[in-house]
Amino acid sequence: MFFSTVSLLSSPHDTVLRFLSAGERISFQAPAIQAAFNQLPGEDPLTLEHMEIRTLRFPIQGQYSNIILAAFDNHTAHPYDEFRKLTAKIGTCLSKLRTSSLFIDRIDALNFVEESVLFTQLSSILPLCEYHFDAHCSKKANRTEIAVSILADPSMQPYLAEGLALSKAVMTARDLVNEPADILTPAELAKRTQSLAHQYGFQVEILDARACEELGMGLFLAVAKGSALEPRFLILRWMGGAEEEDPIAFVGKGITYDTGGLAIKTSSMEVMNYDMNGAAAVIGAMCAIARQKLPCNVIAVVAACENAVDAKSYRNGDVFTSMSGQTVYVRNTDAEGRLTMADAITYCTKYEHPKEILEIAGLTGSVSNFYGKICAAALTTTQALYDRLVRVSRQSGEKYAQMPAFDEYRKLLETPFADLNNAPEKEPGGILAALFLDCFHEQVPFLSIDSGAMPFTRTASDCQSVGGTGFGVRSLYYYVKSSVEEQCTYS
């Protein structure tokens, strides 16, 4: 989808979109469209309710066009969420109408926030209606790229570009999550990340198993050794800030396929290629950050491997030494993501010197069971990090609930066999997974995001096909952008 601003309706389009205030009579800002509407017989008294969409069809400048009317109540309790839902419904409507050329007749009826923010929201959601993952289908989806013209001041163009950058980053993350594990191996994930780095302008360093062994990544390599596929450790860097500025660090779970190891899964193994959704989120976010050239330093690390079953697989009951020097008793080999990310967090603290670390992963089933498909969970002992994540959630559209970090929970990680237990039995799994990772960041402020059920869906909806959702990309992007804005405010 390509967006551009225009000062008038200069040529016919096959579809016109007009936002209306709920309960308001139909009117248009573009004189040519209003004139065409006035030519229709009789006076149409139609008004629409909040979130209602109607379609009309009449000739404009000698060519029949589909007219989409979309009503919105600016006083609704959650206008950002409702506007995104309405935009997604419009995207579905565009697909059904087989639109190839869309004219948006201003957005003056929407006034709950600045016009610039609305343009970014609009252009970050609407292109997702074009997304289909059919790379391995012999019959491809019938795609028509939509050219979009918006009646608006040219100064709005950068905000449209920002939204497009976000939509493309989300689609990049969806592509990575949707790719089958026999194709998206750790080595292939590294290769695709290098290609994205070349495209968007960030840097990538790839470490192989030997380099990880030299660094002492005992937990990461323990998980990886059951697979015939070599692991890869990815380090992504965007150095858009001052040379002396400490970076924000992202850590994304990169398990390209998860059998559960010797604690083999008994269900849903056909979708375990999506277990690298945290990696997809941080890679997608880095694409958007670099494309927008945010004036900051950001790094992202991904410990990519398979959790497979083999004679060399690590076992329930084994003890391994982490890169930090702490020993870990492996009670459950299906709690592997926290092991790989523990070494990734240690790598960040020792070698990248970040000012804060955000970890993201679909880490536990318990979070999915507790919060369902509404929100992800987060845990931190530095409240300012969570507060910023929540502040940007209005724009990201990604919701979070905060988990407690009481000392009584930490005691549950104790074991007589090692310094830490990776998965205490019959205890609150989401909280303990996050607190396990909290043992590895030393003094660096740290936030753990367990995205639970959010990164993958089995049911299609407006602007969302079955498969990866790209969850986390928008949160990480807006988190960094907010950090930059806060820094500018206080400097």
N, C-alpha and C positions, 0 to 999 in steps of 0.2 A: 504494500500500500504506500502510495506517495502523496504527501500532503503539501499544499502550497496555499498561500494567502492571495486573495484577489480583492480589488476595489469595486468590482461590479460583475454581473453575470454577462460574460462576453461571448459565450458559445453555449449551445444546448448540451445538457447532460441527461443521461438516461434515468437518473434518480436525483431527487432533491430531498434534503432533510431539513425540517424546521422544528426547533424546540419551541414549545409553548408553555406558558405558566398554566398550571392546572386550573381549570374553570374559566379560562380566557377564550374569547372567540378567535377564530382562525384569522391570522394576518401574516404578511410576509414583509421582510425588509427590502429585498431586491425588487425594484420597481417593475421589472419585466415579469416577475412571478406574480406579484400582486395584481398587475394589469390582466394577466391571463386568468387569474382566479376570479377577478371581477366580471369577466366575460361569461362565466358559467351562469346558467339560468337560475333565477331566484337567489335569495339570500340564505346562506347556510348558517343556521343557529347553533351548529355543533360545538360543544365544549368537551374537553377530555379530562378524565380524572388523573390523579398522580400515578405515574408509571404506565399510563395507558398509551398504546401505539395504534395508530390507524393509518391505512394507506389509501391514497386517492390516485387518480390518473387523469391528466388533462394536458392539452397542448401548450407548450411554452416556446416562443420564437419559432413556430412552425414545426416543432417536433414533440410528439407525445412523451411525457416523462412520468415516472412513478414519483409520487409525493409521499414521503413518510412524515407523519405528524407524531411528535413525542412530547408528552406532557410531564411537567415536573413541578413539585411543590417545594419551593426554596426553604420553607419553614419546617420541613420534616426533621425528625429527631436526629437522624444520621445521614446528612445530605451527601457526604462523600461516598458512603457505601451504596446509597440508593442511585446516585448518578452513575457509578460504575456498573451497577446491575442494569440500569436503563440503557447504557451504552452497549453492553453485551447483548441485550435484547435487540438493539438496532443492528448489531453485527450479524445476528442470525437472520434478521429481516433482509439485510443486504444480500446475504448468501442465497436466500430463497428467491429473491428478485433477479438474481444473476447480474448484479450491478457491476458495471465496468468503469463508470464515470459518475462520481458523486459530487453534488454541490451542496454545501452546508450554508444555509441562509442565516448567518450570524448566530450567536449564542446569547443574545441580549436578554432573553427570558431567564437565563441562569445567573443569579447574582448572590449566591451564598458564599462565594469566595472570589478572589481576584480572577480576572479573565485569563491571565497567563497560566495560573494553576489549572484552570479548566481545560485549556488547550493541551497541556501536558497530559492530563488525565485522559482526555478524549483520544489523543494519538497514541497513548500507551496501551489502551484496551481495544480499540476498534480493529487494528490490524490482526489481532488474534483470531478474528473470524475467518481469516484466510489460512490458518494453520491446520495442516493435516500431516500425520506421519505415515506415509505409505511407501517408504523406501524399498520395502521388500514385497510389495504387492505388484502382481503383473498388470493389474488394472489400476491406473493412477486416478486420483481425484481430479475432477475437472476444475482446474484453477483459473481464475481470472483476476489478475492483479488490478486493484481498484485505484484509479487516480482521483484524489480528493482535492477539491478547491473549497476554500472557506472564505466567506465574505468577512474580512477582518483587516486590521491595520498590519502592514508588513513587519512591524516590530514584534509581532507574535510568532514569527517564523522560528526563532531559536527555541521557543517553548514547544512548538510542534516537533522540532528535531529531537529535543530531549525525550519526549514521549515515544517517538519512533525508536530511539536508541534503547529505551527500556523494553519496548515490545520485542525487538530483535534479540535482546539479551535473554528475555524470558523464553523465546522460541529456541534459542541456542541451548538453554538448560533443558527444555523439553526434549529436544533431539537427543541429547546425551542420555537422559534417563530412559527414553523409549528404545534406544538401540539395544538389540539382543547381546547377551554377554559373550557369545562366541565371536562377535565382531568387535564390540567395545571391550577389548582386553586392557589390562593396565598399560601395555605398550601403545595400543591404539589411542587410549585416552591421552597419553603423553603426546603422541603425534598430532592429534586434533587440537590439543591445547597450544602446541607450537604454531600450528596454522592460524589459530585465532589470534595469537600474540602478534604474528606478522600482519594480520589484517587490521587489528585495532591499535597496535603500537605499544603494548606492554612487553616486558621481558619474561623469559621462562628459562629456568635451569632444571635439568632432569638428573636425578641421582639413580644409579642402578643398585642392585642388591649388595654388591661389594662395597660401594660407598656408604650405604646405610649400615652395613656391618662395622665398618671402620668408625662410624659415628656412635656405635653402641646401641642401635635401635632394636633392642632385644624383643620388645613386645610386638612391634610391627612385623619383624621377620618371623616371629613365632607363628603369627596368623598366616603369613604368606607361604610358609614352607610346605603346606599340604597341597599346593597347586603346582601343576607342571608349568604354569605361566609365570614368568619373572615379574616381580613387583617393580614399581616405579614410584619415586618420591618426587613430586612436582613442586617447584617453588616459582610462583608468579609474582612479578614486581611491577608496580606502577609508581614511578618516582616523579610525580608532578609537582611536589612541594619543594621547600628549601632543602638543601643538601644535609643540613644538620638536624632536620626535623625527624623525630622518631615516627615510624609508621604505625598505622592501624593494621592489625594482623587478623586474617580470616583463616580458620581451619575447617576444611570440609571433609566429611566421611567419604572415602573413595573405595568402598568394597564393591568391585565390579560384578561380583556374583557371590551370594551367600547361601551355602548349603546348610549352615549351622555348624559345620565341622563335624567332629565325631558325635556331638550332641545334635544329630541331624534333624532338620525340620520335618514335621509330619504333615504340613499343609502350606499352600500358597507359594511353593517353591518356584512356580512358573513366573512369578513376578519379582523374583529376587535380583534381577538385573537392575531394578530401580534402587538398590541399596546404596548406590553411589550418588543419591540425590543431593547430599550435602556438598559433594565435590562439584556437581553441576551448578548448584546455586552460587558457589564462590567464583567459579569460572565465568558464569554468566554475568555476575556483578562486576567482575574485573573488566569484561568487555564493555559494559556501559560506562564505568568510571573512566576508562581510557578513551573511549569514543568521545565522551563529553569533556575530556581533558580537565578533570577536577584538580584544583591546585592543592594537592596533598600527596603524601606518600602512603601507599597501601601495599601490603604483601598478602599473598594467599598461599597456603600449603595444603597439599593433598597426598596422603599416604595411600597409594593405589595398589590393591592386590585382590586376589580371590580368597575366600574362606572355603576351601575345598576339602575333600576327603581322600586320603592317600595313606600309604604305609608310613609316610613321613609326617603326617598331620600331628599338630600339638594335641595334647590330651587333657581331658578333665582331670584335675588333680596335679597337673604340672606347675612348676614354679619358674618364673623367668625374671630376669633383671631388666628393668627399663633403662632408657637412655639417661634418665635422671639419677639412676643408681638405686631407686626404690625397687624392691622385689614384689612380685604379684603372684598370688595363688589363683590359678585359673579353675574356678569351680565350674564354669560353663563356657564351652568353646563357642556357643552361639551369642555370647556377649563380647564379640570380637571388635566391633567398631570403636569402643572406648579404649581398647588396647592400642590399636593403630594410631588413634588420635592423641593418646597420651604422649607417645614419642614425638608426634608432630608438634604438640604444644611445647614440649621440652626443646625441640629444635628451634622454635620461634624465640623462646626466651633466651637461649644461649647464643644464637648466631644472628638474629635479625633485630633484637633489642626494641621490640614494639612498645608503644605507650599503652596499648590495651589489646586484648585478644578476644575475638568472637568465634566460637565454635558452633557449627551447624550440622545437624545430622537427623535423619529419621532413626533415632537411637533405640527406642524401646516400644514394645507393644503396650506397656502399661499406660503411657501417655495417650496413645490412640484410644484405649479403652475408656480412659477417664474423660478426655476432652473431645473425643469423636472427631468429626470433620469440620469443626467450627474454628478451632484455634490451635496453635502450637504452645509449647511450654518453655519457660526460660528460668534459669537459676543463676544468681550472682550474689557475691558478697560486697560488690561495689554498686550501690543502688543507682548511682548516676548513669551507669551504662544501661540498665533496664529502663530507667526513666526516659532516656533518649530514644530507645527502641519503641517505646509506647507513644512518645510524642510524634514520631514519624509514621505511625501506623495509620493515621488518617489518610495520608497520601499513598502509602504503600498498599493499603487495603488488606494487610496481613496481620491477623490478630494474635495476641499472646496472653498467656496467663502466667503469673509468677509462682514458682514453686518455693517452698521454704528451705532454708539451709541451716536448720537447728543442729547444734552439736550432738544431740542425741542420735540423729541420723548418721553422723560421721562415725560414731562408735560401731555402727552395724557393719562398717567396712573392715573392721579388725578381724584378724584370723591368727591362730597360733602358728600357722605354717609359713607366713611371709608378712611383709609390711602391709599389704592390702589384699582384699578379696575382690575379684573382678565382678562378682554377681552373687551377693548373699541370697540365700534361698528364702522364698515366701516373705519378701520385704518390698517396700515401695520402689519398684524398679527404676522409674523415671528420675526420682530424686537421687537415688544412690548412683545411677550412671553419671549424672551431672556432678555429684560430689566426688566421685572417683576421679573425674577429669580435673576437678578443682584442686587436686593434690599435686598437679604438675606445672602450674604456671608461676611458681615462686611468688614474687611480690608484684607481678604485673596484673593490673585489673583485668578481670576475666568474666565473660558471660557465656553460658552454655545455652544453646537453643536446641531443643528436641522437637523436631517438626512433626513427629508422630505420623498421622494419616494424611497430612496436608500435601505432600509432594506427589501423590499418585492417586488417580481416581479410576474406578471401574465403570463409571457412568458418565455419559456425555451431557453437557449443558451448554448454555449460551457462551460462545467463544472459548469453549473448553472441550476438546475431544477426549476420548478414553486414553489414559496413560499419564505421562508426566504433566505436572501443572506448572513447573518452574518456580515453585514456592521458595521464598527466601531471597531471590534476586532483587526484588524491589525493596525489601527491607534493608538489605546490606547497602544498596546504592544510596537510598535516602539517609541511612545512618551516617555514611561517610559525608554526604553533602551537608547534613545538619551539623556535623562536627566542624566542617570547613566554615560554615556560616557563623557558628558560635565563636570560633577562633577569630574571625574577622571582626565580630562584635566587640570582643574583649581586648583586641590588640590596638 
